[in-house]
Amino acid sequence: MIEEMLKEVLKKVVYKERFVAFLDILGYEDLIHQNELLSTITINHLERVIEDVKSQLHPEGADKLFSTKLFSDCFCISCDYCEDNIWTMLFALANIQFQLATEGISLRGGLATGLHYESDNIIFSQGLIKAYKLEKNATNPRIIIDDALLGMIKKHQSCNRFIKKAPDGYYFIDYIESIFSFTLKEEWIYSALLKHKKETMRQIFLNINKIEVVEKYRWVVEYHNYKITKKLPQFIMDKTASLLGKPSNEYGESLIIPESIFPKFEDG
């Protein structure tokens, strides 16, 4: 009788290898203490982005493959461990980070793999613990990737394009790359990058007296400018520049975030 009961329980508990991402919303306490109007706007942004990501992760009835949960200031996104799912996971994480960044909400996180179980009641997961520890090493607004996943990712160019190696040696998800993955008009891409620039600058001005926050945005500025100067496809620059009636170099310069926005040394 006991053995039969145990077998029945084991049928219901599927504890297996999955990709697991842990994402933390930076400055969540400040968001919570906004006035009612701003809080309502923030809640709307979060709801909209989560619904958008869920629609990407659950195509054609694939709802059992991916799971997205938001609790307090954290996300847990997981899916079955197989090569067919890694591109979708990378793109979804990049997309959610880009969308929230342009709304003034910064994410930091980790992507790992490990044994994982979740239900409506609990999450019991080696993978989540590994992703959580990666998030603690992320420091800046980025989602860093477990070294164990790099071999799988680098085998496929479509996946490899979504990762970058930072100066400190960590590989992270190249979230700005997500806007080049759609069939979009060049002027839309320009507008999206301009919005990312303006929101990054706005957050620096809002937190100018919080040096630890400003230093995190210094990393974002360096990353943003790297993407504009090194990786923005020339054909997009040329075509958008012609649409805007500007030379290509002016188009690129209009998207660069100036270093002058950061506090400077001053004489006493």
PESULVEN-V288805 format. One record per residue. N is the residue number from 1. RES is the residue in one small letter. PSI is psi in radians with two decimals (none if undefined). Layout:
((N:RES:PSI) (N:RES:PSI))
This chain:
((1:m:-0.79) (2:i:-0.72) (3:e:-0.69) (4:e:-0.71) (5:m:-0.72) (6:l:-0.74) (7:k:-0.67) (8:e:-0.69) (9:v:-0.77) (10:l:-0.51) (11:k:-0.59) (12:k:-0.41) (13:v:1.89) (14:v:1.71) (15:y:1.75) (16:k:3.01) (17:e:2.27) (18:r:2.75) (19:f:2.34) (20:v:2.23) (21:a:2.36) (22:f:2.15) (23:l:2.39) (24:d:2.31) (25:i:2.03) (26:l:2.48) (27:g:0.49) (28:y:-0.65) (29:e:-0.69) (30:d:-0.67) (31:l:-0.71) (32:i:-0.61) (33:h:0.25) (34:q:2.92) (35:n:2.99) (36:e:-0.71) (37:l:-0.85) (38:l:-0.63) (39:s:-0.70) (40:t:-0.71) (41:i:-0.77) (42:t:-0.79) (43:i:-0.74) (44:n:-0.74) (45:h:-0.82) (46:l:-0.79) (47:e:-0.79) (48:r:-0.77) (49:v:-0.72) (50:i:-0.77) (51:e:-0.67) (52:d:-0.78) (53:v:-0.71) (54:k:-0.66) (55:s:-0.54) (56:q:-0.65) (57:l:-0.24) (58:h:0.97) (59:p:2.51) (60:e:0.86) (61:g:0.34) (62:a:0.51) (63:d:-0.38) (64:k:-0.18) (65:l:-0.65) (66:f:2.56) (67:s:2.37) (68:t:2.10) (69:k:2.40) (70:l:2.15) (71:f:2.11) (72:s:-2.04) (73:d:0.36) (74:c:2.58) (75:f:2.54) (76:c:2.05) (77:i:2.23) (78:s:2.78) (79:c:2.88) (80:d:2.49) (81:y:1.76) (82:c:2.70) (83:e:-0.48) (84:d:-0.38) (85:n:-0.25) (86:i:-0.66) (87:w:-0.79) (88:t:-0.72) (89:m:-0.82) (90:l:-0.78) (91:f:-0.75) (92:a:-0.75) (93:l:-0.72) (94:a:-0.76) (95:n:-0.79) (96:i:-0.65) (97:q:-0.70) (98:f:-0.82) (99:q:-0.78) (100:l:-0.62) (101:a:-0.66) (102:t:-0.07) (103:e:0.20) (104:g:0.31) (105:i:2.00) (106:s:2.49) (107:l:2.61) (108:r:2.46) (109:g:-3.02) (110:g:2.63) (111:l:2.15) (112:a:-3.02) (113:t:2.62) (114:g:3.02) (115:l:2.40) (116:h:2.34) (117:y:2.41) (118:e:2.67) (119:s:-3.00) (120:d:-0.31) (121:n:-0.66) (122:i:2.81) (123:i:2.15) (124:f:1.90) (125:s:2.12) (126:q:-0.69) (127:g:-0.69) (128:l:-0.69) (129:i:-0.75) (130:k:-0.75) (131:a:-0.67) (132:y:-0.74) (133:k:-0.64) (134:l:-0.72) (135:e:-0.65) (136:k:-0.43) (137:n:-0.21) (138:a:-0.63) (139:t:-1.04) (140:n:2.99) (141:p:1.44) (142:r:2.79) (143:i:1.90) (144:i:2.71) (145:i:2.34) (146:d:2.35) (147:d:-0.52) (148:a:-0.33) (149:l:-0.23) (150:l:-0.66) (151:g:-0.79) (152:m:-0.76) (153:i:-0.77) (154:k:-0.27) (155:k:-0.37) (156:h:2.08) (157:q:-0.63) (158:s:-0.50) (159:c:-0.71) (160:n:-0.52) (161:r:-0.32) (162:f:0.12) (163:i:2.60) (164:k:2.65) (165:k:2.14) (166:a:2.84) (167:p:-0.45) (168:d:0.07) (169:g:-0.22) (170:y:2.44) (171:y:2.39) (172:f:2.88) (173:i:2.16) (174:d:1.46) (175:y:-0.49) (176:i:-0.48) (177:e:-0.41) (178:s:-0.54) (179:i:-0.22) (180:f:0.05) (181:s:-0.08) (182:f:2.83) (183:t:1.55) (184:l:2.70) (185:k:2.54) (186:e:-0.61) (187:e:-0.49) (188:w:-0.73) (189:i:-0.76) (190:y:-0.80) (191:s:-0.70) (192:a:-0.76) (193:l:-0.66) (194:l:-0.68) (195:k:-0.69) (196:h:-0.72) (197:k:-0.88) (198:k:-0.70) (199:e:-0.63) (200:t:-0.79) (201:m:-0.68) (202:r:-0.72) (203:q:-0.60) (204:i:-0.78) (205:f:-0.68) (206:l:-0.50) (207:n:0.41) (208:i:-0.45) (209:n:0.07) (210:k:1.58) (211:i:-0.61) (212:e:-0.55) (213:v:-0.77) (214:v:-0.69) (215:e:-0.59) (216:k:-0.66) (217:y:-0.36) (218:r:-0.68) (219:w:-0.75) (220:v:-0.73) (221:v:-0.79) (222:e:-0.70) (223:y:-0.82) (224:h:-0.86) (225:n:-0.61) (226:y:-0.79) (227:k:-0.66) (228:i:-0.81) (229:t:-0.50) (230:k:-0.52) (231:k:-0.13) (232:l:2.10) (233:p:2.33) (234:q:-0.63) (235:f:-0.56) (236:i:-0.74) (237:m:-0.81) (238:d:-0.82) (239:k:-0.76) (240:t:-0.67) (241:a:-0.71) (242:s:-0.64) (243:l:-0.61) (244:l:-0.10) (245:g:0.58) (246:k:2.69) (247:p:2.69) (248:s:-0.70) (249:n:-0.60) (250:e:-0.62) (251:y:-0.86) (252:g:-0.76) (253:e:-0.56) (254:s:-0.24) (255:l:-0.18) (256:i:2.41) (257:i:2.09) (258:p:2.43) (259:e:-0.32) (260:s:-0.20) (261:i:-0.30) (262:f:2.64) (263:p:2.53) (264:k:2.86) (265:f:2.54) (266:e:2.66) (267:d:2.63) (268:g:none))
